[in-house]
Amino acid sequence: MQAPVMQLSELTKNLGSHRAVDDLTLTVPRGSMFGVVGPNGAGKTTTLSMATGLLRPDGGRVEILGHDVWRDPARAKSLIGVLPDGLRTFDRLSGRELLRHTGLLHGVDVIDVARRSDQLLDALGLDEAADKIVADYSAGMTKKIGLACALIHAPRVLVLDEPFGRQRVRARSERRCGGLRGAARLLGGDGAAVRTRHRARGARARVGGVAGRRAHRGRLRHARGASGRAQLEQTLPELLAKINT
């Protein structure tokens, strides 16, 4: 039996006297677009920070494709691409330079870095700004180059913490998009994308909502908030489907 893309087991984290994450067990299946949905303070960012090795849990374990994030961090982290909330980057580099720098840090071959950078810049609509310094990018462009950096090493798991806020990222050509299946192909066919969101929209997306110690898993209709609406954009998988590995 193949290991899931991400497995959180009895994960716990205290922030001072506050129990931010309480005995959380969650499985992200292969080939999925998985949403973690909940209001501010529900523990979404804390959970994903532990899942990606950025924050050590007080209890429990995290495995990425069978590799323990804390016992085998180099291997586990090599499989993850992360776009954190409030990203800060080397903004005195151009977009192309930043991608090259990030790719080389991940150990990607120089030729592959150049090829993949061209694909990502084109798919994200940053080709004309590729040689401008990131400090001159708009907020939306900065998010896009952050996404490109998260994808430059061809990860199997893509983790997005409130990736775009109100910024909407659109693919240039809808006819080239493959939706969720296209996103799965980008991440190695049986990889997965995990993202946080306050609300969720998009009936085909698979959602796991986290609120305190409870995790709900199911279709979006089961994870709607009190408003009865679901709000998770489909633009991200459409965009990812344009990028060839």
C-alpha positions in Angstrom: 0.0 0.0 0.0 1.4 3.4 -1.0 1.9 6.0 1.7 -0.3 9.1 1.4 1.2 12.4 0.3 0.9 13.9 3.7 0.0 12.2 7.0 -0.4 14.1 10.2 -0.7 11.9 13.3 -1.9 13.1 16.7 -0.2 16.5 16.0 -0.2 18.9 19.0 1.2 22.4 19.5 1.0 24.8 22.5 1.7 28.5 22.0 2.3 29.7 25.5 -0.8 28.7 27.5 -2.9 28.3 24.3 -3.4 24.9 22.7 -3.2 25.9 19.0 -3.4 22.4 17.6 -4.9 19.6 19.7 -4.2 16.0 18.8 -4.9 16.5 15.0 -4.8 13.5 12.7 -5.2 14.2 9.0 -4.5 12.3 5.8 -3.9 14.1 2.4 -4.4 11.5 -0.4 -2.4 11.3 -3.5 -3.6 13.2 -6.6 -5.7 15.6 -4.5 -6.3 19.4 -4.2 -6.8 19.5 -0.4 -8.1 22.5 1.4 -7.7 23.4 5.1 -10.6 25.7 5.8 -11.3 27.7 9.0 -11.4 31.1 10.5 -8.5 33.1 11.9 -7.1 31.4 15.0 -8.3 27.9 14.0 -4.7 26.6 13.7 -4.3 26.4 9.9 -0.9 28.1 9.6 0.4 26.5 12.8 -0.6 23.1 11.4 1.0 23.6 8.0 4.1 25.1 9.6 4.6 21.9 11.5 3.7 19.8 8.4 6.5 21.5 6.4 9.2 21.4 9.1 9.1 25.1 9.9 7.7 24.7 13.4 8.5 21.7 15.7 5.4 20.1 17.2 5.0 19.3 20.9 3.6 15.9 20.1 2.7 13.7 17.1 4.4 13.2 13.8 4.3 14.3 10.2 5.2 12.1 7.2 5.6 13.3 3.6 5.3 10.3 1.2 6.4 8.0 4.1 9.4 10.3 5.1 9.2 11.7 8.6 9.6 15.5 8.5 11.6 15.6 11.8 13.6 12.3 11.5 14.5 12.6 7.8 14.1 16.3 7.2 16.3 16.6 4.1 14.4 14.0 2.2 11.0 15.1 3.4 11.6 18.8 2.7 12.9 18.0 -0.8 9.5 16.8 -1.7 7.7 19.9 -0.5 7.1 23.3 -2.2 5.9 26.0 0.2 4.3 29.4 -0.4 3.8 30.8 3.1 1.6 33.6 4.2 3.5 36.9 4.5 6.3 35.7 2.2 9.5 37.7 2.4 12.2 37.1 -0.3 15.4 38.5 -1.8 13.6 41.4 -3.5 16.8 43.0 -4.9 17.1 40.2 -7.4 15.1 40.0 -10.6 12.4 37.4 -10.9 14.6 35.3 -13.1 17.6 35.6 -10.7 15.4 34.7 -7.8 14.2 31.6 -9.5 17.7 30.6 -10.4 18.9 31.2 -6.8 16.0 29.2 -5.4 16.5 26.3 -7.8 20.2 26.0 -7.2 19.6 26.0 -3.4 17.3 23.0 -4.0 20.1 21.3 -5.9 18.4 21.5 -9.3 20.7 21.3 -12.3 21.5 24.7 -13.9 20.0 23.7 -17.3 16.8 22.4 -15.6 16.5 25.6 -13.6 16.7 27.7 -16.7 14.1 25.5 -18.6 11.7 25.4 -15.7 12.1 29.1 -14.9 11.0 30.0 -18.5 7.9 27.7 -18.2 6.9 29.2 -14.8 7.5 32.8 -15.8 5.4 32.3 -19.0 2.6 30.4 -17.2 2.3 33.0 -14.4 2.4 35.9 -16.8 5.7 37.2 -15.5 7.8 36.8 -18.7 7.8 40.5 -19.5 8.8 41.3 -15.9 11.4 38.5 -15.5 14.4 40.8 -15.6 12.9 43.5 -13.3 13.8 43.4 -9.6 11.2 41.9 -7.4 11.1 45.0 -5.2 9.4 46.7 -8.1 6.7 44.0 -8.5 3.1 44.6 -7.5 1.6 42.6 -4.6 0.1 40.2 -7.0 3.3 39.7 -9.0 5.2 39.1 -5.8 2.8 36.3 -4.9 3.2 34.9 -8.3 7.0 34.8 -8.1 6.7 33.2 -4.7 4.5 30.5 -6.2 7.1 30.0 -9.0 9.8 29.6 -6.4 7.7 27.0 -4.6 7.5 25.0 -7.9 11.0 25.4 -9.3 12.3 22.1 -7.9 9.3 20.1 -9.1 7.9 19.2 -5.7 5.5 16.3 -5.0 3.5 18.3 -2.5 2.6 22.0 -2.9 1.6 23.8 0.4 -0.1 27.2 0.0 -0.9 29.2 3.1 -3.5 31.8 2.1 -1.6 32.0 -1.2 -3.4 34.9 -3.0 -5.8 36.6 -0.6 -7.9 38.7 -2.8 -5.4 38.5 -5.7 -6.8 36.3 -8.5 -4.3 34.4 -10.6 -5.7 33.5 -14.0 -4.2 31.2 -16.7 -3.6 32.9 -20.0 -5.3 30.1 -22.0 -8.3 28.3 -20.5 -8.2 25.7 -23.3 -4.8 24.4 -22.1 -5.9 23.9 -18.5 -6.7 20.5 -17.1 -8.2 21.6 -13.8 -7.4 19.4 -10.7 -6.1 16.6 -12.8 -3.6 18.9 -14.4 -2.4 20.1 -11.0 -1.9 16.5 -10.0 0.1 15.8 -13.1 2.4 18.8 -12.4 3.1 17.4 -8.9 4.3 14.0 -10.2 0.9 12.5 -11.1 0.2 11.3 -7.6 1.3 14.4 -5.8 -1.0 16.8 -4.1 -1.6 20.5 -3.4 -2.6 21.7 0.1 -3.9 25.2 0.7 -5.5 27.1 3.6 -8.4 29.4 3.2 -10.9 31.2 5.4 -13.8 30.1 3.2 -14.1 27.7 0.3 -15.6 27.8 -3.2 -15.4 25.1 -5.9 -17.6 22.1 -5.5 -15.1 19.7 -7.0 -12.3 20.5 -4.6 -11.7 18.1 -1.7 -11.6 19.9 1.7 -10.4 19.2 5.2 -11.5 21.9 7.5 -9.5 22.5 10.7 -11.0 24.3 13.7 -9.3 23.9 17.1 -9.0 20.2 17.9 -11.5 19.0 15.3 -10.8 18.1 11.7 -13.6 17.6 9.2 -13.0 15.8 5.9 -15.3 15.6 3.0 -16.7 17.6 0.1 -17.1 21.3 0.3 -20.8 21.1 0.9 -19.9 19.4 4.3 -17.4 22.1 5.2 -19.4 25.3 4.6 -19.4 28.0 7.3 -22.4 29.6 8.9 -23.0 31.7 5.8 -23.8 28.5 3.8 -21.4 29.6 1.1 -18.2 27.9 -0.2 -15.3 30.0 -1.6 -12.2 28.2 -2.9 -11.0 29.4 -6.4 -10.3 27.0 -9.2 -7.9 29.4 -10.8 -4.8 27.9 -9.1 -5.1 24.3 -10.5 -6.0 25.8 -13.9 -2.8 27.8 -13.8 -0.7 24.9 -12.6 -2.0 22.7 -15.5 -0.2 25.0 -17.9 3.3 24.1 -16.6 5.0 21.2 -18.1 7.4 19.1 -15.9 
